[in-house]
Amino acid sequence: MFEDMGISLSAALNLFLAQSVREQSLPFAAGKDVPNAITLAAMDAAEQDEDLYGPFDSVEALMEALNA
């Protein structure tokens, strides 16, 4: 990509660093990771009060449920 723009990787990194220092932040928007399908399914189930476990009265009870 940088070669297509006519600059070296080293020059591109120097531009990035200079811009970061100038702006005192990342010179682009950084976003959060999007949850994967398994996490989204678990979130949906929790919102529907499905597949919920606990609360637990002790660590031992929690560990017993996890190891079941």
N, CA, C and O atoms as a Tripos MOL2 file, in Angstrom:
@<TRIPOS>MOLECULE
protein
  272   271    68     0     0
PROTEIN
NO_CHARGES

@<TRIPOS>ATOM
      1 N           0.8260   -1.1860    0.0000 N.3       1 MET1
      2 CA          0.0000    0.0000    0.0000 C.3       1 MET1
      3 C           0.8760    1.2570    0.0000 C.2       1 MET1
      4 O           0.6570    2.1750   -0.7900 O.2       1 MET1
      5 N           1.8680    1.2860    0.8940 N.am      2 PHE2
      6 CA          2.7140    2.4810    0.9700 C.3       2 PHE2
      7 C           3.5460    2.6340   -0.2960 C.2       2 PHE2
      8 O           3.7780    3.7440   -0.7740 O.2       2 PHE2
      9 N           3.9900    1.5040   -0.8300 N.am      3 GLU3
     10 CA          4.7530    1.5550   -2.0830 C.3       3 GLU3
     11 C           3.9120    2.1690   -3.1900 C.2       3 GLU3
     12 O           4.4080    2.9580   -3.9930 O.2       3 GLU3
     13 N           2.6280    1.8000   -3.2290 N.am      4 ASP4
     14 CA          1.7250    2.3790   -4.2270 C.3       4 ASP4
     15 C           1.5880    3.8930   -4.0500 C.2       4 ASP4
     16 O           1.3490    4.6240   -5.0110 O.2       4 ASP4
     17 N           1.7460    4.3500   -2.8020 N.am      5 MET5
     18 CA          1.6480    5.7810   -2.5180 C.3       5 MET5
     19 C           2.9790    6.4920   -2.7280 C.2       5 MET5
     20 O           3.0560    7.7180   -2.6480 O.2       5 MET5
     21 N           4.0340    5.7090   -3.0000 N.am      6 GLY6
     22 CA          5.3380    6.2950   -3.2620 C.3       6 GLY6
     23 C           6.1550    6.5910   -2.0200 C.2       6 GLY6
     24 O           7.0860    7.3950   -2.0670 O.2       6 GLY6
     25 N           5.8130    5.9380   -0.8880 N.am      7 ILE7
     26 CA          6.6100    6.1420    0.3260 C.3       7 ILE7
     27 C           7.0020    4.7800    0.8960 C.2       7 ILE7
     28 O           6.3370    3.7730    0.6540 O.2       7 ILE7
     29 N           8.0850    4.7720    1.6500 N.am      8 SER8
     30 CA          8.5590    3.5300    2.2670 C.3       8 SER8
     31 C           7.7910    3.2760    3.5630 C.2       8 SER8
     32 O           7.1230    4.1660    4.0900 O.2       8 SER8
     33 N           7.8980    2.0590    4.0610 N.am      9 LEU9
     34 CA          7.2750    1.7240    5.3360 C.3       9 LEU9
     35 C           7.8590    2.5880    6.4480 C.2       9 LEU9
     36 O           7.1400    3.0490    7.3350 O.2       9 LEU9
     37 N           9.1570    2.8000    6.3910 N.am     10 SER10
     38 CA          9.8200    3.6380    7.3870 C.3      10 SER10
     39 C           9.2550    5.0610    7.3730 C.2      10 SER10
     40 O           8.9870    5.6350    8.4280 O.2      10 SER10
     41 N           9.0770    5.6200    6.1870 N.am     11 ALA11
     42 CA          8.5210    6.9710    6.0750 C.3      11 ALA11
     43 C           7.0800    7.0000    6.5870 C.2      11 ALA11
     44 O           6.6680    7.9530    7.2470 O.2      11 ALA11
     45 N           6.3240    5.9540    6.2790 N.am     12 ALA12
     46 CA          4.9330    5.8890    6.7510 C.3      12 ALA12
     47 C           4.8900    5.8450    8.2770 C.2      12 ALA12
     48 O           4.0670    6.5270    8.8880 O.2      12 ALA12
     49 N           5.7610    5.0560    8.8960 N.am     13 LEU13
     50 CA          5.8020    4.9930   10.3590 C.3      13 LEU13
     51 C           6.2100    6.3340   10.9560 C.2      13 LEU13
     52 O           5.6580    6.7580   11.9720 O.2      13 LEU13
     53 N           7.1610    6.9910   10.3370 N.am     14 ASN14
     54 CA          7.5740    8.3230   10.8150 C.3      14 ASN14
     55 C           6.4240    9.3220   10.7190 C.2      14 ASN14
     56 O           6.2410   10.1460   11.6150 O.2      14 ASN14
     57 N           5.6530    9.2550    9.6430 N.am     15 LEU15
     58 CA          4.4710   10.1240    9.5100 C.3      15 LEU15
     59 C           3.4610    9.8390   10.6170 C.2      15 LEU15
     60 O           2.9120   10.7560   11.2280 O.2      15 LEU15
     61 N           3.2250    8.5400   10.8660 N.am     16 PHE16
     62 CA          2.2890    8.1450   11.9250 C.3      16 PHE16
     63 C           2.7450    8.6890   13.2790 C.2      16 PHE16
     64 O           1.9560    9.2780   14.0170 O.2      16 PHE16
     65 N           4.0110    8.4880   13.5920 N.am     17 LEU17
     66 CA          4.5230    8.9450   14.8820 C.3      17 LEU17
     67 C           4.4730   10.4630   15.0050 C.2      17 LEU17
     68 O           4.0910   10.9860   16.0520 O.2      17 LEU17
     69 N           4.8520   11.1700   13.9580 N.am     18 ALA18
     70 CA          4.8240   12.6330   14.0000 C.3      18 ALA18
     71 C           3.3960   13.1390   14.1930 C.2      18 ALA18
     72 O           3.1600   14.0590   14.9760 O.2      18 ALA18
     73 N           2.4580   12.5470   13.4890 N.am     19 GLN19
     74 CA          1.0550   12.9630   13.6230 C.3      19 GLN19
     75 C           0.5290   12.6480   15.0190 C.2      19 GLN19
     76 O          -0.2280   13.4340   15.5870 O.2      19 GLN19
     77 N           0.9250   11.5020   15.5750 N.am     20 SER20
     78 CA          0.5030   11.1350   16.9340 C.3      20 SER20
     79 C           1.0030   12.1510   17.9490 C.2      20 SER20
     80 O           0.2600   12.5690   18.8370 O.2      20 SER20
     81 N           2.2660   12.5460   17.8160 N.am     21 VAL21
     82 CA          2.8400   13.5320   18.7330 C.3      21 VAL21
     83 C           2.1400   14.8750   18.5620 C.2      21 VAL21
     84 O           1.8090   15.5410   19.5440 O.2      21 VAL21
     85 N           1.9190   15.2670   17.3150 N.am     22 ARG22
     86 CA          1.2730   16.5570   17.0400 C.3      22 ARG22
     87 C          -0.1200   16.6030   17.6550 C.2      22 ARG22
     88 O          -0.4860   17.6010   18.2750 O.2      22 ARG22
     89 N          -0.9070   15.5290   17.4910 N.am     23 GLU23
     90 CA         -2.2910   15.5090   17.9770 C.3      23 GLU23
     91 C          -2.4200   15.0360   19.4190 C.2      23 GLU23
     92 O          -3.4780   15.1790   20.0310 O.2      23 GLU23
     93 N          -1.3290   14.4650   19.9690 N.am     24 GLN24
     94 CA         -1.3500   13.9040   21.3190 C.3      24 GLN24
     95 C          -2.4320   12.8130   21.4420 C.2      24 GLN24
     96 O          -3.0610   12.6560   22.4890 O.2      24 GLN24
     97 N          -2.6240   12.0730   20.3530 N.am     25 SER25
     98 CA         -3.5810   10.9530   20.3270 C.3      25 SER25
     99 C          -3.3180   10.1520   19.0630 C.2      25 SER25
    100 O          -2.4790   10.5170   18.2400 O.2      25 SER25
    101 N          -4.0340    9.0760   18.9280 N.am     26 LEU26
    102 CA         -3.9320    8.3070   17.6960 C.3      26 LEU26
    103 C          -4.5150    9.1310   16.5510 C.2      26 LEU26
    104 O          -5.5500    9.7750   16.7210 O.2      26 LEU26
    105 N          -3.8760    9.1190   15.4070 N.am     27 PRO27
    106 CA         -4.3710    9.9330   14.2920 C.3      27 PRO27
    107 C          -5.4740    9.2480   13.4840 C.2      27 PRO27
    108 O          -5.6430    9.5200   12.2960 O.2      27 PRO27
    109 N          -6.2110    8.3720   14.1280 N.am     28 PHE28
    110 CA         -7.3460    7.7040   13.4880 C.3      28 PHE28
    111 C          -8.3010    7.2480   14.5630 C.2      28 PHE28
    112 O          -7.9310    7.1780   15.7350 O.2      28 PHE28
    113 N          -9.5160    6.9370   14.1840 N.am     29 ALA29
    114 CA        -10.5100    6.4710   15.1470 C.3      29 ALA29
    115 C         -10.2390    5.0110   15.4880 C.2      29 ALA29
    116 O         -10.1060    4.1680   14.6010 O.2      29 ALA29
    117 N         -10.1600    4.7300   16.7680 N.am     30 ALA30
    118 CA         -9.9710    3.3590   17.2340 C.3      30 ALA30
    119 C         -11.2700    2.8920   17.8640 C.2      30 ALA30
    120 O         -11.8020    3.5390   18.7660 O.2      30 ALA30
    121 N         -11.7770    1.7660   17.3850 N.am     31 GLY31
    122 CA        -13.0580    1.2790   17.8840 C.3      31 GLY31
    123 C         -12.9160    0.0330   18.7260 C.2      31 GLY31
    124 O         -11.8320   -0.5370   18.8570 O.2      31 GLY31
    125 N         -14.0270   -0.3720   19.2910 N.am     32 LYS32
    126 CA        -14.0870   -1.5860   20.0960 C.3      32 LYS32
    127 C         -14.2480   -2.7910   19.1940 C.2      32 LYS32
    128 O         -14.7380   -2.6940   18.0680 O.2      32 LYS32
    129 N         -13.8210   -3.9350   19.7200 N.am     33 ASP33
    130 CA        -14.0420   -5.1810   19.0030 C.3      33 ASP33
    131 C         -15.5180   -5.5210   19.0120 C.2      33 ASP33
    132 O         -16.2090   -5.2920   20.0040 O.2      33 ASP33
    133 N         -15.9940   -6.0590   17.9200 N.am     34 VAL34
    134 CA        -17.3800   -6.4880   17.8170 C.3      34 VAL34
    135 C         -17.4760   -7.9010   18.3940 C.2      34 VAL34
    136 O         -16.6700   -8.7590   18.0340 O.2      34 VAL34
    137 N         -18.4370   -8.1620   19.2740 N.am     35 PRO35
    138 CA        -18.5720   -9.5110   19.8350 C.3      35 PRO35
    139 C         -18.8090  -10.5430   18.7430 C.2      35 PRO35
    140 O         -19.4680  -10.2640   17.7410 O.2      35 PRO35
    141 N         -18.2570  -11.7580   18.9490 N.am     36 ASN36
    142 CA        -18.4700  -12.8160   17.9770 C.3      36 ASN36
    143 C         -19.8610  -13.4280   18.1600 C.2      36 ASN36
    144 O         -20.5930  -13.0450   19.0730 O.2      36 ASN36
    145 N         -20.2230  -14.3710   17.2970 N.am     37 ALA37
    146 CA        -21.5700  -14.9540   17.2910 C.3      37 ALA37
    147 C         -21.9020  -15.6470   18.6090 C.2      37 ALA37
    148 O         -23.0330  -15.5590   19.0860 O.2      37 ALA37
    149 N         -20.9250  -16.3340   19.2010 N.am     38 ILE38
    150 CA        -21.1720  -17.0410   20.4660 C.3      38 ILE38
    151 C         -21.4730  -16.0500   21.5780 C.2      38 ILE38
    152 O         -22.3950  -16.2570   22.3660 O.2      38 ILE38
    153 N         -20.7040  -14.9820   21.6420 N.am     39 THR39
    154 CA        -20.9270  -13.9610   22.6720 C.3      39 THR39
    155 C         -22.2700  -13.2700   22.4700 C.2      39 THR39
    156 O         -22.9950  -13.0330   23.4360 O.2      39 THR39
    157 N         -22.6080  -12.9450   21.2230 N.am     40 LEU40
    158 CA        -23.9000  -12.3180   20.9410 C.3      40 LEU40
    159 C         -25.0530  -13.2320   21.3420 C.2      40 LEU40
    160 O         -26.0500  -12.7630   21.8890 O.2      40 LEU40
    161 N         -24.9270  -14.5360   21.0740 N.am     41 ALA41
    162 CA        -25.9700  -15.5000   21.4570 C.3      41 ALA41
    163 C         -26.1100  -15.5590   22.9760 C.2      41 ALA41
    164 O         -27.2260  -15.6150   23.4920 O.2      41 ALA41
    165 N         -24.9930  -15.5470   23.6930 N.am     42 ALA42
    166 CA        -25.0320  -15.5660   25.1540 C.3      42 ALA42
    167 C         -25.6690  -14.2970   25.7010 C.2      42 ALA42
    168 O         -26.4230  -14.3470   26.6740 O.2      42 ALA42
    169 N         -25.3710  -13.1630   25.0830 N.am     43 MET43
    170 CA        -25.9700  -11.9000   25.5130 C.3      43 MET43
    171 C         -27.4850  -11.9120   25.2830 C.2      43 MET43
    172 O         -28.2520  -11.4680   26.1360 O.2      43 MET43
    173 N         -27.9030  -12.4210   24.1310 N.am     44 ASP44
    174 CA        -29.3380  -12.5200   23.8370 C.3      44 ASP44
    175 C         -30.0340  -13.4430   24.8290 C.2      44 ASP44
    176 O         -31.1240  -13.1300   25.3080 O.2      44 ASP44
    177 N         -29.4090  -14.5830   25.1400 N.am     45 ALA45
    178 CA        -29.9920  -15.5290   26.0960 C.3      45 ALA45
    179 C         -30.1200  -14.8820   27.4720 C.2      45 ALA45
    180 O         -31.1370  -15.0570   28.1420 O.2      45 ALA45
    181 N         -29.1150  -14.1480   27.8950 N.am     46 ALA46
    182 CA        -29.1610  -13.4890   29.2040 C.3      46 ALA46
    183 C         -30.2740  -12.4480   29.2560 C.2      46 ALA46
    184 O         -30.9450  -12.3040   30.2770 O.2      46 ALA46
    185 N         -30.4680  -11.7260   28.1590 N.am     47 GLU47
    186 CA        -31.5420  -10.7290   28.1280 C.3      47 GLU47
    187 C         -32.9250  -11.3850   28.2020 C.2      47 GLU47
    188 O         -33.8940  -10.7650   28.6400 O.2      47 GLU47
    189 N         -33.0030  -12.6490   27.7670 N.am     48 GLN48
    190 CA        -34.2720  -13.3880   27.8100 C.3      48 GLN48
    191 C         -34.3750  -14.2450   29.0710 C.2      48 GLN48
    192 O         -35.2790  -15.0730   29.1890 O.2      48 GLN48
    193 N         -33.4460  -14.0460   30.0190 N.am     49 ASP49
    194 CA        -33.3890  -14.8350   31.2610 C.3      49 ASP49
    195 C         -33.2870  -16.3230   30.9870 C.2      49 ASP49
    196 O         -33.8850  -17.1280   31.7020 O.2      49 ASP49
    197 N         -32.5400  -16.6960   29.9640 N.am     50 GLU50
    198 CA        -32.3010  -18.0940   29.6200 C.3      50 GLU50
    199 C         -30.8510  -18.4480   29.9250 C.2      50 GLU50
    200 O         -29.9580  -17.6040   29.8530 O.2      50 GLU50
    201 N         -30.6370  -19.7250   30.2700 N.am     51 ASP51
    202 CA        -29.2870  -20.2440   30.5100 C.3      51 ASP51
    203 C         -28.5260  -19.4430   31.5570 C.2      51 ASP51
    204 O         -27.3180  -19.2430   31.4340 O.2      51 ASP51
    205 N         -29.2270  -18.9870   32.5780 N.am     52 LEU52
    206 CA        -28.5770  -18.2440   33.6580 C.3      52 LEU52
    207 C         -28.2720  -19.1760   34.8160 C.2      52 LEU52
    208 O         -29.0400  -20.0970   35.0960 O.2      52 LEU52
    209 N         -27.1660  -18.9450   35.4800 N.am     53 TYR53
    210 CA        -26.7590  -19.7470   36.6200 C.3      53 TYR53
    211 C         -26.4040  -18.8210   37.7650 C.2      53 TYR53
    212 O         -25.8570  -17.7380   37.5580 O.2      53 TYR53
    213 N         -26.7190  -19.2540   38.9690 N.am     54 GLY54
    214 CA        -26.3920  -18.4520   40.1350 C.3      54 GLY54
    215 C         -27.5870  -17.6280   40.5780 C.2      54 GLY54
    216 O         -28.6520  -17.7650   39.9770 O.2      54 GLY54
    217 N         -27.4780  -16.7980   41.5720 N.am     55 PRO55
    218 CA        -26.2330  -16.4950   42.2720 C.3      55 PRO55
    219 C         -25.7740  -17.6710   43.1330 C.2      55 PRO55
    220 O         -26.5540  -18.5650   43.4610 O.2      55 PRO55
    221 N         -24.5370  -17.6470   43.4760 N.am     56 PHE56
    222 CA        -23.9490  -18.7130   44.2710 C.3      56 PHE56
    223 C         -23.6620  -18.1930   45.6670 C.2      56 PHE56
    224 O         -23.2700  -17.0410   45.8560 O.2      56 PHE56
    225 N         -23.8660  -19.0730   46.6430 N.am     57 ASP57
    226 CA        -23.6550  -18.6900   48.0410 C.3      57 ASP57
    227 C         -22.1930  -18.7860   48.4570 C.2      57 ASP57
    228 O         -21.7910  -18.2260   49.4770 O.2      57 ASP57
    229 N         -21.3970  -19.5040   47.6580 N.am     58 SER58
    230 CA        -19.9930  -19.6670   48.0070 C.3      58 SER58
    231 C         -19.1840  -19.9380   46.7500 C.2      58 SER58
    232 O         -19.7220  -20.2630   45.6910 O.2      58 SER58
    233 N         -17.8880  -19.7950   46.9010 N.am     59 VAL59
    234 CA        -16.9850  -20.1160   45.7960 C.3      59 VAL59
    235 C         -17.0850  -21.6030   45.4780 C.2      59 VAL59
    236 O         -17.0280  -22.0010   44.3150 O.2      59 VAL59
    237 N         -17.2350  -22.4180   46.5120 N.am     60 GLU60
    238 CA        -17.3390  -23.8590   46.3050 C.3      60 GLU60
    239 C         -18.5600  -24.2050   45.4520 C.2      60 GLU60
    240 O         -18.4760  -25.0690   44.5790 O.2      60 GLU60
    241 N         -19.6930  -23.5410   45.6940 N.am     61 ALA61
    242 CA        -20.8890  -23.7900   44.9130 C.3      61 ALA61
    243 C         -20.6880  -23.3680   43.4600 C.2      61 ALA61
    244 O         -21.1400  -24.0500   42.5400 O.2      61 ALA61
    245 N         -20.0190  -22.2570   43.2650 N.am     62 LEU62
    246 CA        -19.6990  -21.7960   41.9130 C.3      62 LEU62
    247 C         -18.8230  -22.8110   41.1930 C.2      62 LEU62
    248 O         -19.0950  -23.1770   40.0500 O.2      62 LEU62
    249 N         -17.7630  -23.2660   41.8700 N.am     63 MET63
    250 CA        -16.8440  -24.2210   41.2510 C.3      63 MET63
    251 C         -17.5520  -25.5370   40.9460 C.2      63 MET63
    252 O         -17.2770  -26.1690   39.9260 O.2      63 MET63
    253 N         -18.4430  -25.9440   41.8080 N.am     64 GLU64
    254 CA        -19.2030  -27.1790   41.5720 C.3      64 GLU64
    255 C         -20.0680  -27.0280   40.3030 C.2      64 GLU64
    256 O         -20.1500  -27.9570   39.4980 O.2      64 GLU64
    257 N         -20.6950  -25.8900   40.1300 N.am     65 ALA65
    258 CA        -21.5140  -25.6510   38.9390 C.3      65 ALA65
    259 C         -20.6420  -25.5880   37.6830 C.2      65 ALA65
    260 O         -21.0360  -26.0850   36.6280 O.2      65 ALA65
    261 N         -19.4670  -24.9810   37.7940 N.am     66 LEU66
    262 CA        -18.5720  -24.8820   36.6430 C.3      66 LEU66
    263 C         -18.0280  -26.2420   36.2290 C.2      66 LEU66
    264 O         -17.8120  -26.4980   35.0440 O.2      66 LEU66
    265 N         -17.8090  -27.1000   37.1950 N.am     67 ASN67
    266 CA        -17.2480  -28.4210   36.9030 C.3      67 ASN67
    267 C         -18.3060  -29.4730   36.6020 C.2      67 ASN67
    268 O         -17.9710  -30.6280   36.3350 O.2      67 ASN67
    269 N         -19.5630  -29.0940   36.6400 N.am     68 ALA68
    270 CA        -20.6390  -30.0650   36.4040 C.3      68 ALA68
    271 C         -20.7150  -30.4600   34.9440 C.2      68 ALA68
    272 O         -21.5630  -31.2690   34.5670 O.2      68 ALA68
@<TRIPOS>BOND
     1     1     2 1
     2     2     3 1
     3     3     4 2
     4     3     5 am
     5     5     6 1
     6     6     7 1
     7     7     8 2
     8     7     9 am
     9     9    10 1
    10    10    11 1
    11    11    12 2
    12    11    13 am
    13    13    14 1
    14    14    15 1
    15    15    16 2
    16    15    17 am
    17    17    18 1
    18    18    19 1
    19    19    20 2
    20    19    21 am
    21    21    22 1
    22    22    23 1
    23    23    24 2
    24    23    25 am
    25    25    26 1
    26    26    27 1
    27    27    28 2
    28    27    29 am
    29    29    30 1
    30    30    31 1
    31    31    32 2
    32    31    33 am
    33    33    34 1
    34    34    35 1
    35    35    36 2
    36    35    37 am
    37    37    38 1
    38    38    39 1
    39    39    40 2
    40    39    41 am
    41    41    42 1
    42    42    43 1
    43    43    44 2
    44    43    45 am
    45    45    46 1
    46    46    47 1
    47    47    48 2
    48    47    49 am
    49    49    50 1
    50    50    51 1
    51    51    52 2
    52    51    53 am
    53    53    54 1
    54    54    55 1
    55    55    56 2
    56    55    57 am
    57    57    58 1
    58    58    59 1
    59    59    60 2
    60    59    61 am
    61    61    62 1
    62    62    63 1
    63    63    64 2
    64    63    65 am
    65    65    66 1
    66    66    67 1
    67    67    68 2
    68    67    69 am
    69    69    70 1
    70    70    71 1
    71    71    72 2
    72    71    73 am
    73    73    74 1
    74    74    75 1
    75    75    76 2
    76    75    77 am
    77    77    78 1
    78    78    79 1
    79    79    80 2
    80    79    81 am
    81    81    82 1
    82    82    83 1
    83    83    84 2
    84    83    85 am
    85    85    86 1
    86    86    87 1
    87    87    88 2
    88    87    89 am
    89    89    90 1
    90    90    91 1
    91    91    92 2
    92    91    93 am
    93    93    94 1
    94    94    95 1
    95    95    96 2
    96    95    97 am
    97    97    98 1
    98    98    99 1
    99    99   100 2
   100    99   101 am
   101   101   102 1
   102   102   103 1
   103   103   104 2
   104   103   105 am
   105   105   106 1
   106   106   107 1
   107   107   108 2
   108   107   109 am
   109   109   110 1
   110   110   111 1
   111   111   112 2
   112   111   113 am
   113   113   114 1
   114   114   115 1
   115   115   116 2
   116   115   117 am
   117   117   118 1
   118   118   119 1
   119   119   120 2
   120   119   121 am
   121   121   122 1
   122   122   123 1
   123   123   124 2
   124   123   125 am
   125   125   126 1
   126   126   127 1
   127   127   128 2
   128   127   129 am
   129   129   130 1
   130   130   131 1
   131   131   132 2
   132   131   133 am
   133   133   134 1
   134   134   135 1
   135   135   136 2
   136   135   137 am
   137   137   138 1
   138   138   139 1
   139   139   140 2
   140   139   141 am
   141   141   142 1
   142   142   143 1
   143   143   144 2
   144   143   145 am
   145   145   146 1
   146   146   147 1
   147   147   148 2
   148   147   149 am
   149   149   150 1
   150   150   151 1
   151   151   152 2
   152   151   153 am
   153   153   154 1
   154   154   155 1
   155   155   156 2
   156   155   157 am
   157   157   158 1
   158   158   159 1
   159   159   160 2
   160   159   161 am
   161   161   162 1
   162   162   163 1
   163   163   164 2
   164   163   165 am
   165   165   166 1
   166   166   167 1
   167   167   168 2
   168   167   169 am
   169   169   170 1
   170   170   171 1
   171   171   172 2
   172   171   173 am
   173   173   174 1
   174   174   175 1
   175   175   176 2
   176   175   177 am
   177   177   178 1
   178   178   179 1
   179   179   180 2
   180   179   181 am
   181   181   182 1
   182   182   183 1
   183   183   184 2
   184   183   185 am
   185   185   186 1
   186   186   187 1
   187   187   188 2
   188   187   189 am
   189   189   190 1
   190   190   191 1
   191   191   192 2
   192   191   193 am
   193   193   194 1
   194   194   195 1
   195   195   196 2
   196   195   197 am
   197   197   198 1
   198   198   199 1
   199   199   200 2
   200   199   201 am
   201   201   202 1
   202   202   203 1
   203   203   204 2
   204   203   205 am
   205   205   206 1
   206   206   207 1
   207   207   208 2
   208   207   209 am
   209   209   210 1
   210   210   211 1
   211   211   212 2
   212   211   213 am
   213   213   214 1
   214   214   215 1
   215   215   216 2
   216   215   217 am
   217   217   218 1
   218   218   219 1
   219   219   220 2
   220   219   221 am
   221   221   222 1
   222   222   223 1
   223   223   224 2
   224   223   225 am
   225   225   226 1
   226   226   227 1
   227   227   228 2
   228   227   229 am
   229   229   230 1
   230   230   231 1
   231   231   232 2
   232   231   233 am
   233   233   234 1
   234   234   235 1
   235   235   236 2
   236   235   237 am
   237   237   238 1
   238   238   239 1
   239   239   240 2
   240   239   241 am
   241   241   242 1
   242   242   243 1
   243   243   244 2
   244   243   245 am
   245   245   246 1
   246   246   247 1
   247   247   248 2
   248   247   249 am
   249   249   250 1
   250   250   251 1
   251   251   252 2
   252   251   253 am
   253   253   254 1
   254   254   255 1
   255   255   256 2
   256   255   257 am
   257   257   258 1
   258   258   259 1
   259   259   260 2
   260   259   261 am
   261   261   262 1
   262   262   263 1
   263   263   264 2
   264   263   265 am
   265   265   266 1
   266   266   267 1
   267   267   268 2
   268   267   269 am
   269   269   270 1
   270   270   271 1
   271   271   272 2
@<TRIPOS>SUBSTRUCTURE
     1 MET1         2 RESIDUE 1 A MET
     2 PHE2         6 RESIDUE 1 A PHE
     3 GLU3        10 RESIDUE 1 A GLU
     4 ASP4        14 RESIDUE 1 A ASP
     5 MET5        18 RESIDUE 1 A MET
     6 GLY6        22 RESIDUE 1 A GLY
     7 ILE7        26 RESIDUE 1 A ILE
     8 SER8        30 RESIDUE 1 A SER
     9 LEU9        34 RESIDUE 1 A LEU
    10 SER10       38 RESIDUE 1 A SER
    11 ALA11       42 RESIDUE 1 A ALA
    12 ALA12       46 RESIDUE 1 A ALA
    13 LEU13       50 RESIDUE 1 A LEU
    14 ASN14       54 RESIDUE 1 A ASN
    15 LEU15       58 RESIDUE 1 A LEU
    16 PHE16       62 RESIDUE 1 A PHE
    17 LEU17       66 RESIDUE 1 A LEU
    18 ALA18       70 RESIDUE 1 A ALA
    19 GLN19       74 RESIDUE 1 A GLN
    20 SER20       78 RESIDUE 1 A SER
    21 VAL21       82 RESIDUE 1 A VAL
    22 ARG22       86 RESIDUE 1 A ARG
    23 GLU23       90 RESIDUE 1 A GLU
    24 GLN24       94 RESIDUE 1 A GLN
    25 SER25       98 RESIDUE 1 A SER
    26 LEU26      102 RESIDUE 1 A LEU
    27 PRO27      106 RESIDUE 1 A PRO
    28 PHE28      110 RESIDUE 1 A PHE
    29 ALA29      114 RESIDUE 1 A ALA
    30 ALA30      118 RESIDUE 1 A ALA
    31 GLY31      122 RESIDUE 1 A GLY
    32 LYS32      126 RESIDUE 1 A LYS
    33 ASP33      130 RESIDUE 1 A ASP
    34 VAL34      134 RESIDUE 1 A VAL
    35 PRO35      138 RESIDUE 1 A PRO
    36 ASN36      142 RESIDUE 1 A ASN
    37 ALA37      146 RESIDUE 1 A ALA
    38 ILE38      150 RESIDUE 1 A ILE
    39 THR39      154 RESIDUE 1 A THR
    40 LEU40      158 RESIDUE 1 A LEU
    41 ALA41      162 RESIDUE 1 A ALA
    42 ALA42      166 RESIDUE 1 A ALA
    43 MET43      170 RESIDUE 1 A MET
    44 ASP44      174 RESIDUE 1 A ASP
    45 ALA45      178 RESIDUE 1 A ALA
    46 ALA46      182 RESIDUE 1 A ALA
    47 GLU47      186 RESIDUE 1 A GLU
    48 GLN48      190 RESIDUE 1 A GLN
    49 ASP49      194 RESIDUE 1 A ASP
    50 GLU50      198 RESIDUE 1 A GLU
    51 ASP51      202 RESIDUE 1 A ASP
    52 LEU52      206 RESIDUE 1 A LEU
    53 TYR53      210 RESIDUE 1 A TYR
    54 GLY54      214 RESIDUE 1 A GLY
    55 PRO55      218 RESIDUE 1 A PRO
    56 PHE56      222 RESIDUE 1 A PHE
    57 ASP57      226 RESIDUE 1 A ASP
    58 SER58      230 RESIDUE 1 A SER
    59 VAL59      234 RESIDUE 1 A VAL
    60 GLU60      238 RESIDUE 1 A GLU
    61 ALA61      242 RESIDUE 1 A ALA
    62 LEU62      246 RESIDUE 1 A LEU
    63 MET63      250 RESIDUE 1 A MET
    64 GLU64      254 RESIDUE 1 A GLU
    65 ALA65      258 RESIDUE 1 A ALA
    66 LEU66      262 RESIDUE 1 A LEU
    67 ASN67      266 RESIDUE 1 A ASN
    68 ALA68      270 RESIDUE 1 A ALA
